[in-house]
Amino acid sequence: MKRLAVLCALAPACSTPPAATTHDSPSSTTTMATAAFTLEYVTVFGPELGTGVQQYQSTLVVDGATGVATLDTVRAGSDAEGVPIGRFEATVGDAELADLSARAAAMTPGAVTQRGGPGTSTITLRYRAGTSGWEQSLNSNDPDQLAPFDPLLEPLNLMIGRLYQAPQAALGLEVLPGATPSAPFVVRLHNLGKVELAVLDPSGLGAADDDAWAGVRIAAFPPEQPGVTAPPLEWQQVALEPAVGSGPRQTIVLGAGQHLDWNTQAWTPKAPGRQLVQAIIVDYAGDPVIDGRPHVRGALFSNGLEHG
């Protein structure tokens, strides 16, 4: 099992702490103690699927000078359902800033042996305070490497859980029943944040490439047999209705709090009975900013919908 550090870095399911809140202005004593530090917590895994973006990538930055923490994510750990991606931002209280700075200053970085293998994420911690600081890379699957840094990783993971409740430029995904048999499901993309976002029309992706597709996947629920472990679900992919015309994919502006809907193509069940439906958009293409608006890249997985 992967350590808590990497799982929490990529998904908020590890904890449900209180929502991030704005705190009073710091006292002069606290400001002097914490203002000049920056702390970064980066987790990456998998190949590069877009310009400057890997398959799984999470970056937390705590700025002691502004008292602001930002989290940028592209995909939830273990492809967890219902988890948004993008940028999340909240203020951090004086006491928490001072505690993080003290914990980081107490760390003793050093050389480590990088042990790779399937499912291994790389964690990078960076701490800067004035003219001093350190940087440390860690292997997510090596308890001996992680243990000395647990006093710092644990509060950072709790902070990540809070930040998921404060979307700034983030997307969420939903699947809904469609209106007709020819368009049986609707994929709905939500702008959960506070700013306009640029979206590349996902209907131009199709469903042929697991690293670049949009639509739904559908699986029949296996028969329940007491005392027998259910077999893995057998998924069938159904793409969105294709975009009209050819050429570059259209850029769509999605306002704060708004959503966009796309119908799926027709689908025929392989077998009668209950089906589990999940919307998915996997799209790492494009630049991080399009026409001055943030462009959220990565992979989104909706909560499941029971059908039939």
N, C-alpha and C positions, 0 to 999 in steps of 0.2 A: 504494500500500500504506500502511495506517495505521502510524503510528510505534509503536515498541515500548512507549512509555509508556502509551498507551491500551489496547493489546491486553493487556498484562500486568495492567493494572488491572482488567480484566473477566474474565480467565481465567488459570489457573495454567500453561498449556501453554508459556509462553515460557522457563521455566527449571525445573530440578529441583534446588534447593539442599538441603542437609541439613535434617532435621526440626528444628523449633523446640525448644529445650531450656530448662530452668530453670538459671539461673546463680547463683553465690555472691552473698552480700550485697555491695553496692557499698562501696568504701572511702569514707571521709569526704570525701576530695578530689574523687572522681568525683561523689559525691552533690551537692556544692555546685555543680559545673559543669553538671549535667544535670537536677537534680530539678525545676526550676521552668519547664520548657518543655513545650509541647504542639504537636504537628505533625499536621495533617490533610491528607489527599490524597483528593479527591473527584472521581469521574468520573461524568457523567450523559449520557444520550442518549435521544432519543425522547420520546413524549408521556407525560403523567401518566395511568397506568392504574388507580391506586388512590389512596386518601387519603394524600398525602405521599410517594408512591412513583412513580418514572418507569419506563419500559420497561426501561432498563438503568441500573443505579445501583450504584456501588461506593464505600464509604467506609472509609478506613484512618485510624485514630487512634493515634498513639504518645504515651503519657503518660510523660514523664521522671520524674515524681514517684513513680509506682508501678512503673515499669519494665515496663509491660504494653502490648502492641499488640493492637488489635481490628480486625477486618475484617468489614464487613457487605456482603453482596451479594444481588442479587435475580435475576440472570440472567447466564449466561456470555457473554463476547464471542463474536460470530459463532455464537451458539447452540451452542457446543461440546458434544459429547456426553460424558456421564459426569461432568460437573462439578457438585459439590454447591453449594447456596446456603444462606444464613443467616449466622450469626455464627461467627467463628473467633477464637481468642484464645490468646496465648502470651506468655511473659516475654521480655524483650530484655536482652542482656548489657550491662554497664557500658561497655565499649569501643564497642559499636555505638551506644548512646545518645549518648555523647560525640561520636562521629563524625557522627551525624545532626544533632545540635544545631549543631555547627561548620559543617557544609555549609549548613544552613538559614540560619544567621546571616550567611553569606557571600553569599547571594543578593541581587540588586539588582532588586526588583520595579519595575514601571513600567506606564504605559498601553500597551495593545495594541489593534490593530484586529481586531475580531471578524469573521472570515470564515466564513459559514455554508455550507450546502449539504448534500445528502444524505450520510449516513454520518459527519457531523461530531459529535464528542463534545466536551463542555466539561470541562476539567480545572480544578479550583480547589485551590490550595495555601494553607494558613493556618499561620502560625508565631507562637507567643506564648512569650516568655521574660520573666518578671517583668512590668514595665510596658511593654515594647517588643514589637514584632512587625510582621508584614506579612501581606497577603493578595494573591494573584495569580490571575487567571483566564487560561486558555490555550486555544487552539484545537488540537485533536488532529491536525488535518491541516496545520498550519503549521509546517514545520521551523524557520523563523527564530524563531518564538516559543518553541518547545520547547528549542532548542539551549542557551540560557543556563542552563536549569534541569535539563539532563541530569545534572550531577553530583549532584543531589538525587533526581531521578526514578529513576535506575538502582538505587541501593540500596533505595529504597522498593518498586520492582517485585520485587526479589529477596525482600524481606520478605513481600510478598503471596504469592509462591510457597511460602514456608515456612508461612505461616498456613493455607493450604488443608489442611495436614497436621494441623491442630489444631482440629477442629470443636468448638464449644462448644454451639451451638443451631442445628443444620444438618440439612438433608434431602438425601437422595440418591434416585435413581430407577432402577428395574430393570424389564426386561421378560422374562417367562418363557413357555414353551409352556403352553397351557391343557390341560385334561384331556379336553374334549369338543369336537366341531365347533361346538356352539352357544355355546361360550365358548372360542374358540381361543387366547386369550392372557391372561396375568395381568400386571397392572401392580402392582408392589410399591414402596411408599414406605418408605424407611428413615429412622429417627432416628439420625443418625450422631454426635450430640453427647452431652453429659453431663447434660442436664436434660430434664424432661418438656416436650413441645411440644403446643400446641393446633393441631388440623388441622380445617379445614372440609371435610366430606365432598365429594370431587371428583366423585362419581357424580351429583351434581345439576347439573353444568355442561353436559353434552352435548358436541357437537362442531361447532356452527354458527358460533361466533365464534372467530376466530384469536387474539383477546386474552383469551379465557376459555373454555378447553375442556380435556378430559382424556380420554385414551384412547391409541390407537396410530396411527401412520401407517405405511403399507405401500407398497412400490414393488418392481416386478419389476426384477431385474438385466438391463440391456440386453445383447444378444448381443455377445460379444467379437469385435472385428475388428482384426487387427494393423495398426498404423499409423494407426488411425482413433480420434479422441477420442470417448469414450462420450458420448451425449447426456445432458442432465439427467434425473434420476430423476423419474418421474411418480407423485406420492404420492396415496394414497387414505386418508382418515381414517375410523377406526372408534372410536366412543365407548365408554365404560364402560357396563356394564349400569346402567340408570337406578335411582336411589334409589326405594325404596318409599314411597308417600304423597306428599303435597304439603306446602307450608309452607317455613319457613326451613331452610337447610341445617344438618344436624346437626354439632355440634362434637365431635370425637373427641380423647381424650387419648392421646398416643403417648409411651410411656416411653423413657428413654435406652436405646439399643441395640435397640429393638423395631422391628417393621415391620408394615405393613398391606397387605392384598392386595385387589384388585378384579378381577373378570373383565370382559373386553370383550364387546361384543355379537357376534353371528354375523357372519361375513365370507365372501364368495365371491371367489376370485381372478379378476382380469380376464383373466389368461392363465396357462397352466401354466409351471412352471419355478421357479427359485430366487427367493425374495422377501426383501427387507430390511425388518425390523420395528423400529420405535423407539417407546418409550413417551414420552409428553409430558404434562405437567400445566402449564397456564398459568392462574394464579389470583392476581390482585392484590387481590382483595376482602378486606374485613374490617379489623379494627384490628391494630396491631402486637402487642398483648397481649390475650388473651382469658382471663377468669377467673384472672388472675394468672400465666398461662403464656405464654411467647413464641409468637407466631404468625408463621411464616415465609411471606412472600408473594413471588410472582414466578413464574419459569418454569424448569422442570426438563426436561432432555433425557437420556434413558438412552443407554447404549451400544447399538449395533445388534445384532440377533439375526437370524441367517440361518435362513430357514424354507423347507422344501420341497426 
